[in-house]
Amino acid sequence: MSYPVPRRSLERELQGTGAGELREYRLSDKELEALRARTAAPPTNSSGRRHSKPISLPNKPPTNRLMLDQYLQKRASGKSKQEICKEHGIVKETLKTKLSKWGILQADKEAEAIRAYKTKAETP
């Protein structure tokens, strides 16, 4: 999209009055001090870098690491994947990554792992 450039006639430009006459003014000592205080550079440390206020990070509770045994225990007790994700503060994609890492991403392999966990938990 293009925009038209306005035409300017030489006449109109010559009609302008300009900025006016130049006046010189000296600031008093008080005015000069106030101006310097407003525009002063921030303090620097020994290496010449500016001091800045440290950032504050939100206090985020540590995420509970989900381990394979915990996952299998919760699935064996009847919890859904979504409930497990909510409890541990993780998203579905993270859980899929963990399941893939553990080798139980497919439903049949997961069911087999849960059965094995149940039999292992039942035997003394």
C-alpha positions as CSV (number, residue, x, y, z in Angstrom):
1,M,0.0,0.0,0.0
2,S,1.4,3.4,-0.9
3,Y,0.5,6.8,0.4
4,P,0.6,10.0,-1.7
5,V,3.2,12.5,-1.0
6,P,1.6,16.0,-0.5
7,R,2.7,18.6,-3.0
8,R,4.3,21.6,-1.6
9,S,4.5,24.8,-3.4
10,L,7.5,27.1,-3.1
11,E,5.1,29.9,-2.3
12,R,3.6,28.2,0.7
13,E,7.0,27.3,2.1
14,L,8.3,30.9,1.8
15,Q,5.2,32.1,3.7
16,G,6.2,30.3,6.8
17,T,7.7,32.4,9.6
18,G,10.3,29.9,10.8
19,A,11.4,29.4,14.4
20,G,11.8,33.1,15.1
21,E,14.8,35.0,16.3
22,L,17.4,33.3,18.5
23,R,17.7,34.4,22.1
24,E,20.6,33.6,24.4
25,Y,19.9,32.8,28.0
26,R,22.2,31.8,30.9
27,L,20.9,29.6,33.6
28,S,21.3,30.7,37.2
29,D,23.4,28.5,39.5
30,K,20.2,27.2,41.2
31,E,18.6,26.3,37.8
32,L,21.8,24.7,36.6
33,E,22.1,22.6,39.8
34,A,18.4,21.5,39.5
35,L,19.0,20.5,35.8
36,R,22.1,18.5,36.6
37,A,20.3,16.7,39.5
38,R,17.4,15.7,37.1
39,T,19.7,14.5,34.3
40,A,22.5,13.0,36.4
41,A,23.9,9.6,35.3
42,P,23.1,6.7,37.6
43,P,25.8,5.7,40.0
44,T,28.4,3.2,38.8
45,N,30.4,0.4,40.6
46,S,34.1,-0.1,40.5
47,S,34.1,-1.7,37.1
48,G,32.2,1.3,35.6
49,R,28.9,-0.5,35.2
50,R,25.7,1.1,36.3
51,H,24.1,0.0,39.5
52,S,20.7,-1.4,38.9
53,K,18.0,-2.7,41.1
54,P,18.1,-6.5,41.3
55,I,15.2,-8.2,39.6
56,S,12.7,-10.1,41.7
57,L,11.6,-13.5,40.6
58,P,8.2,-14.8,41.5
59,N,8.3,-17.4,44.3
60,K,7.4,-20.5,42.3
61,P,7.1,-23.7,44.3
62,P,9.4,-26.4,43.1
63,T,7.7,-28.9,40.8
64,N,7.3,-32.4,42.1
65,R,9.4,-34.7,39.9
66,L,7.3,-37.5,38.6
67,M,9.1,-40.8,38.8
68,L,8.1,-44.1,37.0
69,D,7.1,-45.8,40.3
70,Q,4.9,-42.9,41.4
71,Y,3.3,-42.8,37.9
72,L,2.6,-46.5,37.9
73,Q,1.2,-46.4,41.5
74,K,-1.2,-43.6,40.7
75,R,-2.3,-45.2,37.4
76,A,-2.8,-48.5,39.3
77,S,-4.9,-46.8,41.9
78,G,-7.2,-45.5,39.0
79,K,-6.1,-41.9,38.5
80,S,-6.2,-40.5,35.0
81,K,-3.2,-39.0,33.2
82,Q,-4.8,-35.6,33.4
83,E,-5.2,-35.9,37.2
84,I,-1.5,-36.9,37.5
85,C,-0.5,-33.9,35.4
86,K,-2.4,-31.5,37.6
87,E,-1.0,-33.0,40.8
88,H,2.6,-32.6,39.6
89,G,2.1,-29.3,37.8
90,I,3.2,-30.6,34.4
91,V,1.6,-30.4,31.0
92,K,0.4,-33.3,28.8
93,E,3.3,-33.0,26.5
94,T,5.8,-33.3,29.3
95,L,4.1,-36.5,30.5
96,K,4.2,-37.9,27.0
97,T,7.9,-37.2,26.9
98,K,8.4,-39.0,30.2
99,L,6.3,-42.0,29.1
100,S,8.3,-42.2,25.9
101,K,11.5,-42.1,27.9
102,W,10.2,-44.9,30.2
103,G,9.1,-46.9,27.1
104,I,5.4,-47.0,28.0
105,L,4.0,-44.4,25.6
106,Q,1.8,-47.0,23.9
107,A,-1.4,-48.0,25.8
108,D,-0.6,-51.8,25.7
109,K,2.9,-51.3,27.1
110,E,1.6,-49.0,29.8
111,A,-1.1,-51.6,30.8
112,E,1.6,-54.3,30.9
113,A,3.8,-52.0,33.1
114,I,0.9,-51.3,35.5
115,R,0.1,-55.0,35.8
116,A,3.7,-55.8,36.5
117,Y,3.7,-53.0,39.1
118,K,0.6,-54.4,40.8
119,T,2.0,-57.9,41.0
120,K,5.3,-56.5,42.4
121,A,3.4,-54.5,45.0
122,E,1.3,-57.5,46.0
123,T,4.2,-59.9,46.6
124,P,5.9,-59.5,50.0
